[in-house]
Amino acid sequence: MLIGGRAVLTMSHSAFFYGTLLHPSILRRVIGHEGSQLKVCPAVLLDHTRHKICNADYPAVLPYNTSRALLLNAGQSDLAPEERTVRGTFVSGLSDKDIALLDLFEGDEYVRESVAVHPLGPLVPLSSTPVPRTAAPTPSEEVTGLYVVPPMAPELPPLETLPPPLPAQTYIYAGPLSNVSPELWSYDDFVRENAWKWVGGGQRDEYYVEVDRRREMDGKTLQTAMPVVVVGRRTDAIGDHRTVVAQVME
């Protein structure tokens, strides 16, 4: 890759997405391009569970050694091994800049960690996923396979027959467990009820104001003449009162 006439080595990353970023239109919006170099396939992450977050459309994934206590405290029984799984999408070919934008999108509720996921199908180009002709379907329109890959999770094969795992990075929930419901999060419910909120124009752009602003400034928003560290709490564009921690270096 050439930057300023000089060759710069960039790394290619793989990631496992399990929530809103399963939706190709959301992923494209966050990374700011059509993902022509990306390949995707369905995959499963073992020994983790995916839960609803109170008053949120997106889920939390937790290692089972953490979520087990949450379930038991709610009076639920221990899960069988095949229930301690999270199905999602494995994506390869992400750039350093893609990862930086994804980190911004996920915010301080999540920590990016290395995991191993098992593919449940062949890798195919993300470009084979059609882009919606309009900015988004209306709330009354059904969100179908034209907008979502995969529209439904494939049947999970017996765990002992899973293909060898692939290394990936994923976002593990790091917020307060008091905000996490023991109820498991359904991707099918998200597609049917909430996906239209995340891919459209108009007022729903508020979900992306911070990511879009930083992408337009090409990562130079934190440049200053002097090193300074700023730690503080503010209300961002969507008013979720998250803690913002910024390290500003020359």
C-alpha positions in Angstrom: 0.0 0.0 0.0 1.4 3.5 -0.9 0.9 6.4 1.5 2.7 9.6 0.7 4.7 7.9 -2.0 6.1 5.3 0.4 5.2 1.7 0.7 3.6 0.9 4.0 3.0 -2.6 5.3 -0.6 -3.2 6.3 -1.9 -6.3 8.1 -4.9 -8.4 7.1 -7.2 -9.4 10.0 -9.9 -11.9 10.5 -12.9 -11.3 12.8 -15.9 -13.1 14.1 -19.1 -11.1 14.2 -22.2 -12.2 16.2 -24.5 -9.2 16.5 -25.4 -6.2 14.5 -22.2 -6.6 12.4 -23.6 -9.8 11.0 -25.7 -7.6 8.8 -23.6 -6.8 5.6 -25.1 -3.3 5.3 -24.1 -2.5 8.9 -20.5 -3.8 8.3 -20.2 -1.8 5.1 -21.4 1.3 6.8 -19.0 1.0 9.6 -15.9 0.3 7.6 -16.9 2.9 4.9 -16.5 0.8 1.8 -18.1 -2.2 0.0 -15.7 -4.8 1.3 -14.6 -6.0 -2.1 -11.6 -7.7 -0.5 -13.5 -9.4 2.2 -14.6 -13.0 2.4 -17.2 -14.4 4.7 -18.6 -17.7 6.0 -20.9 -18.8 8.8 -19.0 -19.9 11.9 -19.5 -20.9 15.5 -17.6 -19.9 18.7 -17.6 -22.5 21.4 -17.8 -22.1 25.2 -19.4 -18.6 24.9 -23.0 -17.4 25.2 -24.8 -14.4 23.6 -27.2 -12.4 25.8 -29.6 -9.5 25.5 -28.4 -6.2 26.9 -31.1 -4.2 28.7 -32.6 -1.4 26.5 -30.3 -2.2 23.6 -30.7 -3.8 20.1 -27.2 -5.4 20.2 -26.0 -8.4 22.2 -23.3 -9.2 24.7 -21.1 -12.3 24.2 -19.5 -13.7 27.4 -17.2 -16.6 28.1 -19.3 -19.4 29.5 -17.3 -19.4 32.8 -18.7 -15.8 33.2 -22.2 -16.3 31.9 -22.7 -19.5 33.8 -22.9 -17.6 37.1 -25.4 -15.2 35.4 -27.6 -18.1 34.4 -27.4 -19.9 37.7 -28.2 -16.8 39.7 -31.4 -16.5 37.6 -32.4 -20.0 38.6 -31.6 -21.5 35.2 -29.8 -24.9 34.8 -26.4 -25.4 33.4 -26.3 -25.4 29.6 -25.4 -28.4 27.6 -22.1 -28.1 25.5 -24.0 -27.5 22.3 -25.9 -24.6 24.0 -22.7 -22.9 25.0 -22.1 -21.8 21.5 -22.5 -18.5 19.5 -23.1 -18.7 15.8 -22.1 -15.8 13.6 -20.0 -14.8 10.7 -16.2 -15.2 10.1 -14.8 -12.4 8.0 -11.3 -12.4 6.5 -9.4 -9.6 4.7 -10.0 -6.7 7.1 -7.4 -4.0 7.1 -5.8 -2.1 10.0 -8.1 0.8 9.2 -11.2 -1.4 9.2 -10.2 -2.7 12.6 -9.7 0.8 13.9 -13.2 1.8 12.7 -14.7 -1.3 14.2 -13.1 -0.5 17.5 -14.7 2.9 17.4 -18.1 1.5 16.6 -18.0 -1.1 19.4 -16.9 1.5 22.0 -15.8 0.9 25.5 -18.5 -1.7 26.3 -16.4 -4.3 24.4 -12.8 -5.6 24.4 -11.4 -7.1 21.2 -9.9 -10.5 22.0 -8.4 -13.4 20.0 -10.6 -16.5 19.7 -10.8 -19.6 17.6 -14.0 -20.2 15.6 -15.1 -23.2 13.6 -16.3 -22.5 10.0 -19.7 -23.9 9.1 -19.4 -23.4 5.3 -17.0 -22.2 2.6 -15.7 -18.6 2.4 -17.4 -16.5 -0.2 -16.8 -12.9 -1.3 -18.8 -10.3 0.7 -19.4 -8.7 -2.7 -21.8 -11.6 -3.5 -24.1 -10.1 -0.9 -26.4 -7.7 -2.7 -26.5 -4.1 -1.5 -30.0 -2.8 -0.9 -31.3 -0.6 -3.8 -32.7 1.9 -1.3 -31.0 3.2 1.9 -33.1 0.9 4.0 -36.4 -1.0 4.1 -39.2 0.7 5.9 -40.2 -0.7 9.3 -43.1 -2.5 7.7 -41.0 -4.2 5.1 -39.6 -7.7 5.7 -35.8 -7.8 6.0 -34.8 -10.8 3.8 -31.8 -12.6 2.5 -31.2 -9.6 0.2 -30.1 -7.7 3.2 -28.7 -10.4 5.5 -26.0 -13.1 5.4 -26.9 -15.6 6.7 -30.6 -14.9 7.0 -30.8 -17.9 9.4 -28.1 -19.7 11.3 -27.3 -23.1 9.7 -27.9 -26.2 11.8 -25.1 -26.9 14.1 -23.4 -30.2 13.4 -22.2 -32.4 16.3 -19.4 -30.7 18.1 -17.0 -33.6 17.6 -17.4 -33.2 13.8 -16.7 -29.5 13.5 -13.9 -28.5 11.1 -10.6 -27.3 12.5 -10.8 -23.8 14.1 -9.7 -20.6 12.5 -8.0 -17.7 14.4 -10.1 -14.6 14.6 -10.7 -11.5 16.7 -14.1 -10.8 18.3 -15.6 -8.3 20.7 -16.3 -9.6 24.2 -18.6 -7.6 26.4 -16.8 -5.6 29.1 -19.6 -3.6 30.5 -21.4 -4.1 33.8 -23.0 -7.6 34.2 -26.0 -5.9 35.8 -26.9 -4.7 32.3 -26.9 -8.2 30.9 -30.0 -10.4 30.8 -29.7 -14.1 31.3 -32.0 -14.4 28.3 -30.1 -15.5 25.2 -30.1 -13.0 22.2 -31.7 -14.1 19.0 -30.3 -12.9 15.7 -33.5 -13.9 14.0 -35.4 -11.4 16.3 -32.9 -8.7 15.5 -33.4 -9.2 11.7 -37.1 -9.2 12.0 -37.5 -6.3 14.5 -34.5 -4.1 14.6 -32.2 -4.3 11.6 -34.0 -1.6 9.6 -32.9 0.9 12.3 -29.2 0.4 11.5 -28.9 0.7 7.8 -31.0 3.6 6.8 -30.7 7.3 6.2 -32.5 10.2 7.8 -32.8 10.4 11.5 -31.3 6.9 12.0 -27.9 8.3 10.9 -27.5 9.3 14.6 -26.3 5.7 15.2 -23.3 6.4 13.1 -22.4 10.1 13.7 -19.2 9.4 15.6 -17.9 6.6 13.3 -18.7 8.7 10.2 -17.1 11.8 11.6 -13.8 10.1 12.5 -13.7 8.2 9.2 -14.1 11.5 7.2 -11.2 13.0 9.2 -9.0 10.0 8.2 -8.0 9.2 11.8 -6.5 12.7 12.4 -9.0 13.9 14.9 -6.6 13.3 17.8 -3.6 15.2 16.4 -2.3 18.1 18.5 0.9 20.0 19.1 1.5 18.5 22.5 1.0 15.1 24.1 -2.0 15.1 26.4 -4.3 12.5 27.9 -7.9 13.3 28.3 -10.2 11.1 30.3 -13.8 12.1 30.8 -17.5 11.4 30.5 -19.7 13.0 27.9 -23.0 12.4 26.2 -22.3 11.4 22.6 -24.5 11.7 19.5 -27.0 9.0 20.6 -27.1 10.1 24.2 -25.9 6.8 25.7 -23.6 8.4 28.3 -20.7 6.1 27.6 -17.2 6.9 29.1 -14.9 8.4 26.4 -11.2 7.9 26.9 -8.9 9.6 24.4 -5.1 9.6 24.3 -4.0 12.5 22.2 -0.4 12.3 21.0 1.7 14.4 18.5 
